[in-house]
Amino acid sequence: MADVEPPFRPREKLLEVQRYFQNVHKHTYSKGRYDAITSVGIPLALAASSLFLIHLLCAGKRGLQLMFRDIGKKE
């Protein structure tokens, strides 16, 4: 059989890093003014762009119907 590879980091070092991160009692999410941009601004922009595209689709559909029926055609 092939030799077993040694781990990338020693087990003791991994346990030390794990203990450090488990003892951190700070928030892991942003609480500053940029949090309002990500939690409010982006969903609002997404909703507004979706409504705008739906409006364009409905308006474009009516125009296509009129064009195929030759309604409003100037002679």
Protein Blocks (a to p, Z undefined) as FASTA:
>chain_A
ZZddddfbdfklmmmmmmmmmmpccdfbdfbfklmmmmmmmmmmmmmmmmmmmmmmmmmm
mmmmmmmnogoiaZZ
